[in-house]
């Protein structure tokens, strides 16, 4: 939660906090905004507050989060809270919100970034009660832009922009001893662009693309009195968050050039998903994709590189809290029907000895491990490099499949591990089956 940023996060969170006090006065609405961001570890100040008829006008509002390793600051020139007279509040705000992000690590480079969060035509109406409020919004356009980055006081020519069009969404916030926010949002299209230059003028990079049919949901629980600047402590206190994101299609183009080489890449794809969840019980993240195609041309390489993939997936689930008992984990890697262009095949198999069958890799693992450190505690995480962070207790191979050039390896199995001797000793069995190996060896010999 402490790193919430992007084209719509600031605007959406500002509006969500107004919903907490939607059936009361505009002054209490503003106080709800300040209280919410204070709960997130930020400070909120306003240059002025003035009640103009039925509308409270706040000017020069500043939302700031400062930590030893960096900070975040957003400035809103004007926020207007209009009492509609029927228990609802309408909220509008400046169309441009300057945002600065700084990082100051103990070792490494200090980075300063300045961005502009923007919106146009944003409309939001809040309804409900003070402790259970639903609000809906629409926005023809939301986005952000960045022009330049400073690294250790040196300017880096970097430009980024992203625009979400056709936005709509609904939030529901309940509050009491803590806060719970459930959201459902969608956008017709996301357009993005990035350009960068080497500070010494030795190379350039550019990329642009779009995603269509975006949708997403989130569910966040924040108990009262939680310090969100320490994620380990916050999770142990009951903070939990989960999100799901999906899109129906998209693509990009990318170009890179330096003194010796240049590269052009173009990609298109079908639908995909992303998901994330984190609580004291563990963390998981992953995604899926379908019908991806990539075409790459490199000036130093004689042939174009064309790749296609029917399906891909990745998922990682792992514990984050140390304990005496083993906790579950999982890993999924999936690449289905990977194909490469005939020109690439011809470079190492010009006589077509090998079958051109699409390649597939599936690795699905689950198991249990005892975590010996709290990996989200900054002090404990420093020791991970010198000591093992955990102890493996069990590993299940739910599915193993490697299929390529006419051969196929499949397998499954279950193992437990004896850690009494220091090095984990596996106990159990793994069943593997290899089909087509002899024919493949004969063809490799013939080549």
C-alpha positions in Angstrom: 0.0 0.0 0.0 2.9 2.4 0.7 3.8 2.4 -3.0 0.4 3.1 -4.5 1.0 5.2 -7.7 0.0 5.3 -11.3 -2.5 6.9 -13.6 -5.6 6.4 -11.4 -4.4 5.3 -7.9 -4.2 8.8 -6.3 -7.5 9.9 -7.8 -9.3 6.7 -6.8 -8.0 6.7 -3.3 -8.9 10.4 -2.8 -12.4 9.6 -3.9 -12.6 6.4 -1.8 -11.9 8.3 1.4 -14.6 10.9 0.7 -17.0 8.0 0.6 -16.4 7.2 4.2 -18.1 10.5 5.2 -20.5 10.8 2.3 -23.7 11.3 4.3 -22.3 14.0 6.5 -20.9 17.5 5.9 -18.3 18.5 3.4 -16.0 19.4 6.3 -16.3 15.9 7.7 -15.6 14.5 4.2 -12.3 16.3 4.1 -11.4 15.1 7.6 -12.1 11.6 6.4 -9.6 12.1 3.6 -6.9 13.3 6.0 -7.6 10.5 8.5 -7.4 7.8 5.8 -4.0 8.9 4.5 -2.7 9.3 8.0 -3.6 5.7 8.5 -1.4 4.9 5.5 1.6 6.6 7.1 1.3 9.9 5.2 0.9 13.5 6.2 -1.9 15.6 4.7 -1.9 19.4 4.7 -4.1 22.0 3.0 -3.2 25.6 2.1 -6.8 26.8 2.7 -10.4 25.5 3.3 -13.3 27.7 2.4 -17.0 26.9 2.4 -18.6 28.5 -0.7 -22.3 27.9 -0.5 -22.9 24.1 -0.5 -19.3 23.4 -1.6 -16.1 23.1 0.5 -13.1 24.2 -1.5 -9.7 22.9 -0.5 -6.6 24.5 -2.1 -3.0 23.4 -2.2 -3.6 20.0 -0.7 -0.3 18.0 -0.2 -0.1 14.3 0.5 3.4 13.3 1.6 5.0 10.0 2.6 8.6 10.2 3.9 10.8 7.2 4.8 14.6 6.8 5.3 14.9 5.1 1.9 12.8 7.6 -0.1 9.5 9.4 -0.3 6.4 10.3 -2.2 4.6 13.6 -2.6 1.4 14.6 -4.5 0.0 18.1 -4.7 -3.6 18.9 -5.6 -4.3 22.5 -6.5 -8.0 22.2 -5.7 -10.5 19.7 -4.3 -14.2 20.6 -4.4 -16.7 18.7 -2.1 -20.3 19.6 -3.0 -23.2 18.6 -0.7 -26.1 17.5 -2.9 -28.6 17.8 -0.1 -29.8 14.2 -0.3 -27.1 12.5 1.8 -24.7 12.3 -1.1 -21.5 14.2 -1.9 -20.0 15.0 -5.3 -16.3 15.3 -5.5 -14.2 17.0 -8.2 -10.5 17.9 -8.3 -7.8 19.5 -10.4 -7.2 17.8 -13.7 -3.4 17.7 -13.2 -1.7 16.4 -10.0 2.1 16.8 -9.8 3.8 13.8 -8.1 7.4 13.4 -7.0 9.0 10.1 -6.1 12.5 9.8 -4.5 14.6 6.9 -3.5 17.6 7.2 -1.2 19.1 3.7 -0.7 21.9 3.2 1.8 24.0 1.8 -1.1 23.4 2.5 -4.8 22.1 5.5 -6.7 19.7 8.1 -5.5 16.8 8.6 -7.9 14.4 11.6 -8.3 11.3 11.3 -10.5 8.7 13.9 -11.3 5.4 12.9 -12.8 2.0 14.3 -13.7 -1.2 12.4 -12.9 -4.0 13.6 -15.1 -7.7 13.0 -15.7 -10.5 14.6 -17.8 -14.3 14.4 -17.4 -14.1 12.5 -14.1 -17.6 12.1 -12.6 -18.2 10.5 -9.2 -21.2 10.2 -7.0 -21.0 8.7 -3.5 -23.9 7.0 -1.7 -24.5 4.9 1.4 -23.8 5.4 5.1 -20.7 6.7 6.9 -19.4 3.2 7.6 -20.6 1.3 4.5 -20.4 3.4 1.4 -20.6 2.6 -2.3 -19.6 5.0 -5.0 -19.4 4.8 -8.8 -17.2 6.8 -11.2 -16.6 7.2 -14.9 -13.7 9.0 -16.6 -13.2 9.3 -20.3 -9.4 9.6 -19.7 -6.9 9.1 -17.0 -3.1 8.9 -17.3 0.3 9.9 -16.2 3.5 11.3 -17.8 7.1 11.6 -16.8 9.8 13.8 -18.5 13.2 13.0 -17.2 14.8 11.3 -14.2 17.7 12.5 -12.0 20.1 9.9 -10.9 22.8 11.0 -8.4 22.2 14.6 -9.5 22.8 13.7 -13.2 19.9 14.1 -15.6 18.8 11.0 -17.5 16.7 11.6 -20.7 13.7 9.4 -20.1 10.1 10.0 -21.1 7.2 7.8 -20.1 3.4 8.2 -20.7 0.4 6.1 -20.2 -3.3 6.9 -20.9 -6.3 4.9 -19.9 -9.5 5.6 -21.9 -13.1 4.6 -21.3 -12.7 4.2 -17.5 -15.5 3.1 -15.1 -15.5 1.6 -11.7 -17.1 1.0 -8.3 -15.7 1.1 -4.8 -17.1 -0.1 -1.6 -15.5 1.0 1.7 -16.5 -0.2 5.1 -14.9 1.2 8.2 -15.0 0.6 12.0 -12.0 -0.6 13.9 -10.2 -0.7 10.5 -10.9 -0.2 6.9 -11.8 -2.5 4.1 -11.9 -1.5 0.4 -13.3 -3.6 -2.4 -13.0 -2.3 -5.9 -14.1 -3.3 -9.4 -12.7 -1.2 -12.4 -12.5 -1.4 -16.1 -11.0 0.5 -19.0 -11.5 0.2 -22.8 -7.8 0.7 -23.6 -4.4 1.5 -22.3 -1.8 3.3 -24.5 1.8 3.7 -23.4 5.1 5.0 -24.7 8.7 5.2 -23.5 11.7 6.9 -25.0 15.2 7.1 -23.5 18.7 8.1 -24.4 22.0 7.2 -23.0 23.3 10.3 -21.1 26.5 10.0 -23.1 24.7 9.9 -26.4 25.7 6.3 -27.2 22.3 4.7 -27.6 18.6 5.3 -27.8 15.6 3.2 -26.9 11.9 3.6 -27.6 8.8 1.5 -27.1 5.0 2.0 -27.5 2.0 -0.2 -27.4 -1.5 -0.8 -26.1 -3.7 -3.2 -24.2 -7.5 -3.5 -24.8 -10.4 -4.7 -22.7 -8.9 -4.1 -19.3 -10.6 -5.1 -16.1 -9.5 -5.5 -12.5 -10.7 -6.2 -8.9 -9.0 -5.6 -5.6 -9.7 -6.3 -1.9 -7.7 -4.6 0.8 -8.1 -4.9 4.6 -6.3 -2.4 6.9 -6.8 -2.8 10.7 -6.8 0.3 12.8 -3.5 1.7 14.1 -1.3 -0.2 11.7 2.0 1.2 10.6 2.0 0.8 6.8 5.7 1.8 6.5 6.8 -1.6 8.0 5.2 -4.2 5.8 6.2 -7.2 8.0 4.6 -5.7 11.1 1.6 -4.6 9.1 0.9 -8.1 7.8 1.2 -9.6 11.2 -1.3 -7.0 12.5 -3.8 -8.2 9.9 -3.2 -6.3 6.7 -4.3 -8.3 3.7 -4.5 -7.4 0.0 -5.4 -9.2 -3.2 -5.9 -8.1 -6.8 -6.8 -9.6 -10.2 -6.2 -8.0 -13.6 -7.2 -9.1 -17.1 -7.0 -7.8 -20.6 -8.4 -9.1 -23.9 -5.5 -8.3 -26.2 -2.5 -6.0 -27.0 0.8 -5.5 -28.5 3.9 -3.3 -28.7 6.8 -2.2 -30.9 10.3 -1.6 -29.5 13.5 -0.2 -31.0 17.0 0.0 -29.7 20.1 1.4 -31.4 23.7 2.1 -30.3 27.1 2.7 -32.0 27.4 -1.0 -33.1 23.9 -2.4 -33.5 20.2 -1.8 -33.8 17.2 -3.9 -33.0 13.5 -3.7 -33.9 10.9 -5.9 -32.2 7.1 -6.2 -32.6 4.7 -8.3 -30.6 1.0 -9.0 -30.6 -1.0 -11.2 -28.2 -4.4 -12.4 -27.1 -5.9 -12.1 -23.7 -4.0 -12.4 -20.4 -4.3 -12.2 -16.6 -2.3 -11.0 -13.7 -2.9 -11.7 -10.0 -1.4 -10.8 -6.7 -2.1 -11.5 -3.0 -0.3 -10.9 0.2 -1.1 -11.5 3.9 0.5 -13.0 7.0 -0.3 -16.4 5.5 1.9 -15.8 2.4 2.4 -14.1 -0.9 1.5 -15.2 -4.4 1.7 -13.6 -7.8 1.5 -14.7 -11.4 -0.1 -14.4 -14.8 -1.2 -16.1 -18.0 -1.1 -15.2 -21.6 -2.4 -16.6 -24.9 -1.6 -16.4 -28.6 1.6 -14.4 -28.3 3.7 -13.6 -31.4 7.1 -11.8 -31.5 9.1 -10.7 -34.5 12.7 -9.4 -33.9 15.2 -8.0 -36.4 18.8 -7.4 -35.3 21.3 -5.7 -37.7 24.1 -8.0 -36.6 22.1 -11.2 -37.1 21.5 -12.5 -40.6 17.9 -13.7 -40.2 14.7 -12.3 -38.7 13.7 -14.0 -35.4 10.0 -15.0 -35.3 8.5 -16.7 -32.3 4.9 -17.7 -31.4 3.4 -19.3 -28.4 -0.2 -20.6 -27.8 -0.2 -20.3 -24.1 2.1 -19.3 -21.2 1.7 -19.1 -17.4 3.7 -18.3 -14.3 2.7 -18.5 -10.7 4.7 -18.3 -7.4 3.2 -18.8 -4.0 5.4 -18.7 -0.9 5.3 -18.0 2.9 6.6 -14.6 4.2 6.6 -15.3 8.0 9.0 -17.5 9.8 7.5 -20.2 12.0 8.1 -23.6 13.7 5.8 -25.4 11.3 6.3 -25.9 7.5 4.2 -23.7 5.3 3.0 -24.4 1.7 4.6 -23.0 -1.4 4.1 -23.6 -5.1 5.7 -22.8 -8.5 4.2 -23.1 -12.0 6.0 -22.5 -15.3 4.1 -23.2 -18.5 5.0 -22.6 -22.2 2.7 -24.4 -24.6 3.3 -24.8 -28.4 6.4 -22.6 -28.8 7.3 -22.3 -32.5 10.3 -20.6 -34.2 10.6 -19.5 -37.8 11.9 -21.8 -40.5 15.0 -19.6 -41.0 16.2 -20.3 -37.5 15.6 -24.0 -37.9 17.6 -24.0 -41.1 20.7 -22.5 -39.4 21.4 -25.6 -37.4 19.3 -28.2 -39.2 19.5 -27.3 -42.9 18.5 -30.8 -44.1 15.4 -31.0 -41.9 16.5 -34.0 -39.9 14.6 -32.8 -36.8 10.8 -32.6 -36.5 9.5 -29.0 -36.4 6.9 -29.9 -33.8 6.0 -27.0 -31.4 7.8 -27.2 -28.1 6.1 -27.4 -24.7 7.4 -27.0 -21.2 5.2 -27.5 -18.1 6.6 -27.6 -14.6 4.1 -27.7 -11.7 5.5 -27.9 -8.2 4.1 -27.7 -4.7 5.4 -28.4 -1.3 6.1 -27.3 2.2 9.0 -25.4 3.7 9.9 -23.9 7.1 10.9 -20.2 6.8 13.8 -19.3 9.1 13.6 -15.5 8.6 10.8 -12.9 8.1 11.7 -12.0 4.5 9.8 -8.8 4.6 11.5 -7.5 7.7 14.4 -5.3 6.4 16.8 -6.2 9.3 16.2 -10.0 9.0 16.3 -9.9 5.2 19.9 -8.6 5.3 21.0 -12.0 6.6 19.6 -14.0 3.7 22.8 -13.9 1.7 24.9 -15.4 4.4 22.4 -18.0 5.8 19.7 -20.1 4.2 16.4 -18.4 4.5 14.4 -21.6 4.9 14.3 -25.4 5.2 12.7 -27.6 2.5 10.4 -30.2 4.0 8.4 -31.6 1.1 8.2 -31.3 -2.7 5.5 -32.7 -5.0 6.0 -32.8 -8.7 2.5 -32.5 -9.8 3.3 -32.3 -13.5 6.5 -32.3 -15.6 6.3 -32.2 -19.3 9.1 -31.3 -21.8 8.2 -31.9 -25.5 10.4 -30.9 -28.4 12.0 -32.2 -31.6 10.1 -35.4 -31.5 10.9 -36.4 -28.0 8.8 -36.0 -24.8 9.7 -36.3 -21.1 6.9 -36.6 -18.6 7.0 -37.2 -14.9 5.5 -36.8 -11.4 6.5 -37.7 -7.9 6.5 -36.8 -4.2 9.5 -36.3 -1.9 10.0 -35.5 1.7 13.3 -34.2 3.1 15.3 -35.1 6.2 17.1 -32.0 7.4 18.7 -33.5 10.5 22.1 -33.8 8.9 22.4 -30.3 7.7 22.0 -31.0 4.0 18.4 -32.0 3.1 18.2 -35.7 2.3 15.4 -36.6 -0.2 13.0 -39.5 0.6 10.4 -40.7 -1.8 10.1 -41.4 -5.5 9.9 -39.6 -8.8 8.6 -41.4 -11.9 9.9 -40.2 -15.3 9.0 -41.4 -18.8 11.0 -40.5 -21.9 9.5 -41.2 -25.4 11.3 -40.8 -28.7 14.8 -40.5 -27.2 16.4 -43.1 -29.5 15.0 -41.6 -32.6 16.2 -38.2 -31.6 19.7 -39.5 -30.9 19.8 -41.2 -34.4 18.8 -37.9 -36.1 21.4 -35.9 -34.1 24.0 -38.4 -35.2 22.9 -38.1 -38.8 23.2 -34.3 -38.6 
